[in-house]
Amino acid sequence: HNGGEESPEGWVSCMGSFSLAVGYASLFWPNFIEVRGMIFRQGVEESDVKNWLAGGTNSKRNVEATINHLHILDIQHPGIWSDATEAQLMYLGERLKSSWSAKLAIDYPTRKFAVEFIQGTADSPREYQVLFYET
């Protein structure tokens, strides 16, 4: 394998699986789709977008930001949320922000997006989240 046991590559080569690798890759380098002129991570349905727009008070920007948000804790199942450290949540949030920003710029070079990493605290780790919307 690549690297020693102390390296991230060495560790995941012993602890991970190909199924996990595919899942994490699709999370950090997602496919995007366009629905009603807005950009979302793959899996969003037309009906989801229609329902959010139906209220009339939601701007397209707010709909994109709401549907496209991801709580960092939701990467794993709730049974292990208490294992997450602030350093891990910060690291993952920064990496998600960077990778989503890069992927959006590659996929939509003529459009501009804001990708935000909202930081939580030790008392409210669920608040760590990443979201994006077109500016």
TORVOLO-411624 format. One record per residue: residue number from 1; x, y, z of N, C-alpha, C in turn. Coordinates in steps of 0.02 Angstrom, whole numbers, plus 32768, in hexadecimal, padded with zeros to 4 digits. Example, Ala and Ser with C-alpha at 12.3 -4.5 7.8 and 13.67 -1.06 7.14 Angstrom:
BEGIN
PT  vodren  n_px  n_py  n_pz  ca_px  ca_py  ca_pz  c_px  c_py  c_pz
PT       1  8294  7EE4  8186   8267   7F1F   8186  8294  7F5B  8186
PT       2  8282  7F90  8162   82AC   7FCB   8165  8285  8002  818A
// end
This chain:
BEGIN
PT  vodren  n_px  n_py  n_pz  ca_px  ca_py  ca_pz  c_px  c_py  c_pz
PT       1  8029  7FC4  8000   8000   8000   8000  802B  803E  8000
PT       2  800C  8076  7FF8   802D   80B6   7FF2  803B  80D3  8037
PT       3  807A  80DE  8048   8089   80FF   8087  808D  80CE  80C1
PT       4  80A4  80E7  80FA   80A9   80BE   8136  8067  80BC  815B
PT       5  8066  8096  8191   8028   808F   81B7  8010  80D0  81D6
PT       6  803E  8100  81E3   802A   813F   8201  800B  816F  81CF
PT       7  8014  8162  818F   7FF8   818F   815C  7FAE  8182  8153
PT       8  7F88  81B5  813E   7F41   81A9   8130  7F37  8172  80FD
PT       9  7F61  8170  80CA   7F5B   813D   8096  7F66  80F7  80B3
PT      10  7F99  80F2  80DF   7FA6   80B1   80FD  7F6E  809B  812A
PT      11  7F52  80CB  8150   7F1C   80BA   817D  7EDD  80A4  8158
PT      12  7EC8  80CA  8125   7E8B   80B6   8102  7E94  8077  80D9
PT      13  7ED2  8069  80C3   7EDC   802B   809E  7ED1  7FEE  80CB
PT      14  7ED9  7FF6  810C   7ECD   7FC0   813B  7E86  7FBF  8157
PT      15  7E68  7FFA  815F   7E28   8000   8181  7DEC  8009  8153
PT      16  7DF7  8020  8116   7DBF   8032   80EA  7DA8  7FF9  80BE
PT      17  7D7F  800C  808E   7D66   7FDC   805C  7D5B  8003  801B
PT      18  7D55  7FDF  7FE5   7D49   8000   7FA5  7D04  8021  7FA4
PT      19  7CD3  8003  7FC5   7C91   8021   7FC9  7C94  8065  7FED
PT      20  7CB9  8068  8024   7CC1   80A7   8048  7CE6  80DA  801D
PT      21  7D19  80C3  7FF9   7D3F   80F1   7FCF  7D13  8111  7F9A
PT      22  7CE7  80E9  7F7C   7CB9   8104   7F49  7C89  8136  7F69
PT      23  7C6F  8125  7FA3   7C41   8152   7FC6  7C61  8194  7FD8
PT      24  7C9D  8191  7FF5   7CBF   81CF   8008  7CD3  81F7  7FCB
PT      25  7CE9  81D5  7F96   7CFB   81F9   7F59  7CBF  8220  7F3D
PT      26  7C84  8200  7F3D   7C49   8222   7F22  7C32  825B  7F50
PT      27  7C43  8257  7F8F   7C33   828D   7FBE  7C61  82C9  7FB3
PT      28  7CA2  82BB  7FAB   7CD3   82F1   7FA5  7CDA  830B  7F5D
PT      29  7CC5  82E4  7F2C   7CC8   82F9   7EE6  7C85  82E7  7EC6
PT      30  7C4F  830B  7EDB   7C0C   82F6   7EC7  7BFB  8305  7E7E
PT      31  7BC9  82E2  7E65   7BAB   82F3   7E25  7B76  8327  7E34
PT      32  7B73  8359  7E09   7B41   838E   7E10  7B0E  8388  7DD8
PT      33  7AD1  839F  7DE6   7A9C   83A0   7DB4  7A7C  83E5  7DB5
PT      34  7A5A  83F5  7D7E   7A37   8434   7D7A  79EC  8426  7D7C
PT      35  79C9  8448  7DA8   7980   8443   7DAE  7964  8489  7DB0
PT      36  7939  849A  7D81   791B   84DC   7D7E  794F  8514  7D80
PT      37  7986  8509  7D5D   79BA   853B   7D58  79E8  853F  7D95
PT      38  79DC  8515  7DC7   7A05   8515   7E03  7A30  84D6  7E05
PT      39  7A67  84D9  7E29   7A96   84A1   7E2C  7A92  847F  7E70
PT      40  7A8F  843D  7E6E   7A89   8414   7EAA  7AB7  83D7  7EA5
PT      41  7AC6  83B9  7EDF   7AE8   8379   7EDE  7AB8  8345  7EC2
PT      42  7AD3  8315  7E9E   7AAB   82E1   7E7F  7A7E  82BF  7EB2
PT      43  7A41  82B1  7E9F   7A12   8290   7ECB  79D6  82BC  7EDC
PT      44  79DC  82FC  7ECF   79A5   832A   7EDC  7971  8321  7EA4
PT      45  7933  831E  7EB8   78FC   8314   7E88  78DA  8356  7E78
PT      46  78BC  835A  7E3F   7896   8395   7E2A  7861  83A6  7E5E
PT      47  7841  8373  7E7A   780C   837E   7EAC  7827  839F  7EEB
PT      48  7865  838D  7EFF   7884   83AD   7F3A  788B  83F8  7F2E
PT      49  78A5  840A  7EF4   78B0   8450   7EE4  786D  8475  7EDE
PT      50  783D  8455  7EBE   77FB   8474   7EB5  77DB  8483  7EF9
PT      51  77E0  8455  7F28   77C3   845F   7F6A  77E4  8499  7F8F
PT      52  7826  84A0  7F8A   7849   84D7   7FAB  7837  851A  7F8B
PT      53  782D  851B  7F4A   781C   8559   7F28  77D2  856C  7F31
PT      54  77A8  853B  7F41   7760   8547   7F45  774C  857B  7F79
PT      55  7772  8581  7FAE   7761   85B0   7FE3  7760  85F8  7FCC
PT      56  7786  8607  7F97   7786   864A   7F7C  77B7  8679  7F9F
PT      57  77C9  8669  7FDD   77F7   8695   8001  7840  867F  7FF9
PT      58  7849  8643  7FDD   788D   8629   7FD5  78AB  863E  7F92
PT      59  78E3  8661  7F95   7907   8673   7F57  792A  8634  7F3E
PT      60  793D  8636  7EFE   7962   85FD   7EE2  79A3  85F3  7F09
PT      61  79C3  8629  7F1E   7A00   8624   7F45  79F4  85FF  7F87
PT      62  79BE  8610  7FAA   79AD   85EF   7FE9  799C  85A5  7FDF
PT      63  7979  8596  7FA8   7967   8551   7F99  79A7  8528  7F8C
PT      64  79D4  8545  7F64   7A13   8522   7F57  7A3A  8517  7F98
PT      65  7A41  854B  7FC0   7A68   8545   7FFE  7A49  8512  802E
PT      66  7A07  8511  8032   79E4   84E3   805F  79EC  849A  8048
PT      67  79DD  848E  8009   79E0   844A   7FEF  7A28  8431  7FEC
PT      68  7A57  845E  7FDE   7A9D   844A   7FD6  7AC5  8449  8016
PT      69  7AA6  8452  8050   7ACE   8451   808E  7AD9  8409  80A5
PT      70  7B12  83FF  80C4   7B23   83BD   80DF  7B41  83C8  8125
PT      71  7B22  83AA  8157   7B3E   83AB   819A  7B78  8378  819A
PT      72  7BB2  838E  81B0   7BED   8362   81AE  7BE0  8322  81D5
PT      73  7BBE  8326  820D   7BAF   82E9   8234  7B88  82B6  820B
PT      74  7B5F  82CD  81DB   7B37   829F   81B4  7B5F  8273  8184
PT      75  7BA1  827E  8180   7BCC   8253   8158  7BCC  820C  8176
PT      76  7BC2  8208  81B8   7BC1   81C8   81DB  7B7E  81BF  81FF
PT      77  7B72  8183  8218   7B33   8175   823B  7B35  8193  8282
PT      78  7AFA  81A6  829C   7AF7   81C7   82DD  7B18  81A1  8317
PT      79  7B1D  8160  8312   7B3B   8139   8347  7B84  814A  8355
PT      80  7BA7  8169  8325   7BED   817A   8330  7BF9  81C6  832F
PT      81  7BC5  81EE  832E   7BCE   8236   832E  7BF8  824D  8369
PT      82  7BF0  822E  83A2   7C15   8244   83DE  7C60  8236  83D7
PT      83  7C74  820C  83A7   7CBB   81FF   839C  7CDE  8237  8376
PT      84  7CB7  8262  8354   7CD4   8297   832A  7CF4  82CD  8355
PT      85  7D30  82E0  8343   7D51   8317   8366  7D46  8357  833E
PT      86  7D4F  8390  835F   7D49   83CF   833B  7D7D  83D4  8304
PT      87  7DB9  83BB  8310   7DED   83BC   82DD  7DD9  8394  829F
PT      88  7DB9  835B  82AA   7DA2   8332   8272  7D6A  8355  824B
PT      89  7D3B  8373  826F   7D04   8396   824E  7D1D  83D2  8227
PT      90  7D4E  83F6  8243   7D6C   842F   8220  7D90  8418  81E1
PT      91  7DB7  83E3  81E7   7DDD   83C9   81AE  7DAD  83B3  8176
PT      92  7D7B  838D  8188   7D4B   8375   8155  7D24  83AF  8136
PT      93  7D10  83DF  815E   7CEB   8419   8144  7D15  8441  8114
PT      94  7D54  844D  8125   7D80   8473   80F8  7D8D  844D  80B7
PT      95  7D96  840B  80BC   7DA1   83E3   807F  7D63  83E1  8053
PT      96  7D29  83DA  8071   7CEB   83DB   804A  7CE2  841E  8027
PT      97  7CEE  8454  804B   7CE8   8497   802D  7D17  849D  7FF1
PT      98  7D55  8489  7FF9   7D86   848F   7FC3  7D74  8463  7F88
PT      99  7D61  8425  7F95   7D53   83F7   7F5D  7D13  840A  7F39
PT     100  7CDF  841E  7F5D   7CA2   8434   7F3C  7CAE  8472  7F13
PT     101  7CD5  84A1  7F2E   7CE5   84DF   7F09  7D09  84CE  7EC7
PT     102  7D3A  84A2  7ECB   7D60   848F   7E8F  7D34  846C  7E5D
PT     103  7D0B  843E  7E73   7CE0   8417   7E46  7CAC  8443  7E25
PT     104  7C8E  8471  7E4B   7C5E   84A0   7E2D  7C7F  84CC  7DF8
PT     105  7CBC  84E3  7E05   7CE0   850D   7DD5  7CF0  84E7  7D95
PT     106  7D00  84A7  7D9C   7D0F   847D   7D62  7CD0  846F  7D3A
PT     107  7C9B  845C  7D5D   7C5C   8449   7D3B  7C37  8484  7D1E
PT     108  7C3C  84BF  7D3E   7C16   84FA   7D29  7C45  8536  7D27
PT     109  7C73  8537  7CF6   7CA6   856B   7CF5  7C8C  85B2  7CEA
PT     110  7C51  85BA  7CD0   7C36   85FD   7CC4  7C08  8615  7CFC
PT     111  7BFE  85EC  7D2E   7BD2   85FE   7D66  7BFB  8606  7DA6
PT     112  7BE2  862E  7DD4   7C05   863B   7E13  7BDC  861F  7E4D
PT     113  7BFF  85FD  7E7B   7BDF   85DF   7EB4  7C01  85F5  7EF5
PT     114  7BDA  85FA  7F29   7BF5   8602   7F6C  7BF1  85BE  7F8E
PT     115  7C29  85A8  7FA9   7C2B   8569   7FD0  7C3F  857E  8016
PT     116  7C15  8570  8046   7C20   8587   808B  7C2B  854B  80B9
PT     117  7C5A  8554  80E7   7C64   8523   811C  7C50  8547  815D
PT     118  7C1A  8530  817B   7C00   854E   81B9  7C1B  8524  81F2
PT     119  7C3D  8545  8220   7C5D   8521   8257  7C2F  851D  8293
PT     120  7C2F  84E3  82B2   7C0B   84D9   82EF  7C39  84E4  832A
PT     121  7C27  84C6  8362   7C50   84C9   839E  7C4F  8484  83BF
PT     122  7C77  847E  83F4   7C77   843E   8419  7C31  8430  8435
PT     123  7C0D  8465  8449   7BCA   845C   8465  7B95  844F  842F
PT     124  7BA3  8465  83F1   7B72   8459   83BB  7B97  8443  837B
PT     125  7BB0  8406  837D   7BD5   83EC   8343  7BA9  83E2  8306
PT     126  7B68  83DC  830F   7B3B   83D3   82D6  7B3A  8411  82A9
PT     127  7B4F  844A  82C4   7B4F   8488   829C  7B87  848A  8268
PT     128  7BB8  845F  826D   7BEB   845C   8239  7BC9  8445  81F8
PT     129  7BCB  846F  81C6   7BAB   845D   8187  7BCA  8483  814C
PT     130  7BC0  8466  8112   7BD7   8484   80D3  7B99  848C  80A7
PT     131  7B97  84C4  8083   7B5F   84D0   8056  7B78  84F9  801B
PT     132  7B52  84F9  7FE4   7B63   8523   7FAC  7B25  853D  7F89
PT     133  7B2F  8575  7F65   7AFA   8594   7F3E  7B1A  85BF  7F09
PT     134  7AF5  85CC  7ED4   7B0F   85F7   7E9E  7B08  863F  7EB3
PT     135  7B3C  8667  7EA6   7B3A   86AD   7EB9  7B23  86D9  7E7F
// end
